[in-house]
Amino acid sequence: MTEFVSEVKTIPFNEDRIFNVLSDLSNLEKVQDRIPQDKINDFEFDKDSCSFSVAPVGKITFQIVEREPNKTIKFTTTNSPVPLFLWIQLKQVEENDTRMKITVRAELNPFIKPMVSKPLQDAIDKISTILASLPY
């Protein structure tokens, strides 16, 4: 397993509000316009899953597998060329000061690892920046 971790982001809202938004994937409608259309297509989502197509990888589907209120949201891929596990961690340090970190574990074989490591880390960093900038 190879692990990728985002920078810790500061979000100026309490963890309860952030968790309620992020744990319901139908809220992705709020950020749909921030998704680069040249990189991601066929974006679909509901309360518990989201899927999209990425060239040249194809369709990827993430499913929420665990919600720990105000702390963690865990995802796994149900449709992906590479098995991925992703989780979002939240920690409130003051009333309107919550820290967020995204961690991804991927089963990468030695051949594919050098090709996907940098793009995957870049994607995690961009996702964490977008999530941190949402108007919760």
C-alpha positions as CSV (number, residue, x, y, z in Angstrom):
1,M,0.0,0.0,0.0
2,T,1.3,3.5,-0.9
3,E,0.0,6.3,1.2
4,F,-0.5,9.9,0.0
5,V,-1.4,12.7,2.5
6,S,-2.6,16.2,1.8
7,E,-1.4,19.3,3.7
8,V,-3.4,20.1,6.8
9,K,-5.9,22.8,5.8
10,T,-7.6,25.3,8.1
11,I,-11.3,25.8,7.6
12,P,-13.0,28.7,9.4
13,F,-16.1,26.8,10.5
14,N,-16.9,24.3,13.2
15,E,-16.4,20.5,12.6
16,D,-20.2,19.8,12.9
17,R,-21.1,22.0,9.9
18,I,-18.2,20.7,7.8
19,F,-18.9,17.1,8.6
20,N,-22.6,17.5,7.7
21,V,-21.7,18.9,4.3
22,L,-18.9,16.5,3.4
23,S,-20.6,13.4,4.6
24,D,-23.5,13.9,2.2
25,L,-22.1,13.7,-1.3
26,S,-25.2,15.2,-2.9
27,N,-23.7,18.5,-1.6
28,L,-21.1,18.2,-4.3
29,E,-23.5,20.1,-6.5
30,K,-22.2,23.2,-4.7
31,V,-18.7,22.6,-6.2
32,Q,-19.5,21.2,-9.5
33,D,-18.6,24.4,-11.2
34,R,-15.1,24.3,-9.7
35,I,-14.3,20.9,-11.3
36,P,-12.1,21.3,-14.4
37,Q,-14.2,20.0,-17.2
38,D,-11.2,19.3,-19.4
39,K,-9.9,16.8,-16.8
40,I,-13.1,15.3,-15.3
41,N,-16.3,14.3,-17.1
42,D,-19.5,12.5,-16.5
43,F,-19.7,13.7,-12.9
44,E,-22.5,12.0,-11.0
45,F,-23.3,11.8,-7.2
46,D,-25.8,10.9,-4.6
47,K,-25.8,10.9,-0.8
48,D,-23.3,8.0,-0.5
49,S,-21.3,7.9,-3.7
50,C,-19.8,9.9,-6.5
51,S,-18.4,8.9,-9.9
52,F,-16.6,10.6,-12.7
53,S,-14.5,9.8,-15.8
54,V,-10.9,10.8,-16.0
55,A,-8.9,10.4,-19.2
56,P,-7.1,8.1,-19.8
57,V,-8.1,6.2,-16.6
58,G,-11.8,5.8,-17.2
59,K,-14.7,5.8,-14.8
60,I,-14.0,6.0,-11.1
61,T,-16.6,5.5,-8.4
62,F,-16.1,6.4,-4.7
63,Q,-18.5,5.0,-2.0
64,I,-18.7,6.2,1.6
65,V,-18.0,3.2,3.8
66,E,-17.9,4.8,7.2
67,R,-18.9,8.0,8.9
68,E,-17.6,8.9,12.3
69,P,-19.6,12.0,13.2
70,N,-17.5,15.2,13.2
71,K,-14.3,13.3,12.9
72,T,-13.8,11.0,9.8
73,I,-15.4,10.1,6.5
74,K,-14.0,7.0,4.8
75,F,-14.4,6.1,1.2
76,T,-13.4,3.2,-1.0
77,T,-13.5,2.8,-4.8
78,T,-16.0,0.4,-6.2
79,N,-15.0,1.1,-9.8
80,S,-11.4,2.0,-10.4
81,P,-8.4,0.5,-12.3
82,V,-6.4,0.8,-9.0
83,P,-8.0,0.0,-5.6
84,L,-8.1,3.2,-3.5
85,F,-9.1,4.0,0.1
86,L,-9.6,7.7,1.0
87,W,-10.5,9.3,4.2
88,I,-11.1,12.9,5.3
89,Q,-10.1,13.7,8.9
90,L,-11.5,16.7,10.8
91,K,-10.2,18.2,14.1
92,Q,-11.7,21.3,15.6
93,V,-9.2,23.4,17.5
94,E,-11.4,26.3,18.4
95,E,-15.1,27.3,17.8
96,N,-14.7,28.3,14.1
97,D,-11.3,26.7,13.4
98,T,-11.2,23.2,12.1
99,R,-8.3,21.4,10.6
100,M,-8.8,18.9,7.7
101,K,-6.5,16.4,6.2
102,I,-7.1,13.9,3.3
103,T,-5.3,10.6,3.2
104,V,-5.3,8.1,0.3
105,R,-4.0,4.6,0.3
106,A,-3.6,2.9,-3.0
107,E,-2.5,-0.6,-4.1
108,L,0.1,0.4,-6.7
109,N,2.3,-2.2,-8.3
110,P,5.9,-1.3,-8.9
111,F,5.3,-0.6,-12.6
112,I,2.5,1.9,-12.2
113,K,3.7,3.6,-9.0
114,P,6.2,6.0,-10.7
115,M,3.6,7.0,-13.3
116,V,0.7,7.8,-10.9
117,S,2.3,9.0,-7.7
118,K,2.8,12.6,-8.6
119,P,-0.6,13.0,-10.4
120,L,-2.4,11.4,-7.4
121,Q,-0.6,13.6,-4.9
122,D,-1.5,16.7,-7.0
123,A,-5.1,15.6,-7.2
124,I,-5.3,15.1,-3.4
125,D,-3.8,18.5,-2.8
126,K,-6.3,20.2,-5.2
127,I,-9.2,18.4,-3.6
128,S,-8.2,19.4,-0.1
129,T,-7.8,23.1,-1.3
130,I,-11.3,23.0,-2.9
131,L,-12.9,21.4,0.2
132,A,-11.2,23.9,2.5
133,S,-12.5,26.9,0.5
134,L,-16.2,25.8,0.5
135,P,-18.7,28.1,2.1
136,Y,-19.9,25.7,4.8
